[in-house]
């Protein structure tokens, strides 16, 4: 029983800063939205690069180029970030 109490105390001590950050973020929701927005933009850029590498590795680079610049092609890439 004493070991369990020590474990619970250690876990709570570890989690306390995380809990405090969560409370802080609830009071500053604009910061959370900024972080999520920046992350989504970064992920879109990352996914475009990764998908281009995949298409090239699969030999689909010419297929990709034939659609480049068309609205449909751009929407496909933009949508990938939110799957």
C-alpha positions in Angstrom: 0.0 0.0 0.0 2.8 2.4 0.8 4.5 1.7 -2.6 1.2 2.6 -4.3 1.0 5.9 -2.4 4.5 6.7 -3.4 3.8 5.8 -7.0 0.6 7.9 -7.1 2.5 10.9 -5.6 5.3 10.5 -8.2 2.8 10.3 -11.1 0.9 13.4 -9.7 4.2 15.3 -9.3 5.1 14.5 -12.9 1.7 15.4 -14.3 1.2 18.6 -12.3 3.1 20.9 -14.7 1.1 19.4 -17.7 -2.1 20.0 -15.9 -1.2 23.5 -15.1 -0.3 24.2 -18.8 -3.7 22.8 -19.8 -5.4 25.2 -17.4 -3.3 28.1 -18.7 -4.3 27.2 -22.3 -8.0 27.2 -21.4 -7.6 30.8 -20.4 -5.7 31.7 -23.6 -7.5 29.9 -26.4 -6.2 32.2 -29.1 -2.7 30.8 -28.5 -4.0 27.3 -28.9 -5.7 28.2 -32.2 -2.4 29.9 -33.4 -0.4 26.7 -32.5 -2.9 24.5 -34.3 -3.0 26.7 -37.4 0.8 26.9 -37.7 1.0 23.2 -37.2 -1.6 22.6 -40.0 0.3 24.8 -42.4 3.6 23.1 -41.6 2.0 19.7 -42.0 0.5 20.7 -45.4 4.0 21.7 -46.6 5.5 18.5 -45.3 2.8 16.4 -46.9 3.2 18.0 -50.2 6.9 17.3 -50.2 6.4 13.7 -49.0 3.7 13.0 -51.5 5.9 14.4 -54.3 8.6 11.9 -53.3 6.1 9.1 -53.2 4.8 10.0 -56.6 8.3 10.1 -58.0 9.3 6.8 -56.4 6.2 5.2 -57.9 6.9 6.6 -61.4 3.9 8.9 -61.3 5.8 12.2 -61.6 4.6 12.7 -65.2 1.1 12.1 -64.1 1.5 14.6 -61.3 2.9 17.2 -63.7 0.0 16.9 -66.0 -2.4 18.0 -63.3 -0.1 20.7 -61.8 -1.7 24.1 -61.7 -5.3 22.8 -62.0 -7.6 23.6 -59.1 -8.4 19.9 -58.6 -4.7 19.0 -58.1 -4.3 21.8 -55.5 -7.4 20.7 -53.6 -6.2 17.1 -53.4 -3.0 18.2 -51.7 -4.7 20.7 -49.4 -7.2 18.0 -48.2 -4.5 15.5 -47.3 -3.4 17.6 -44.3 -6.8 17.0 -42.7 -7.4 13.3 -43.2 
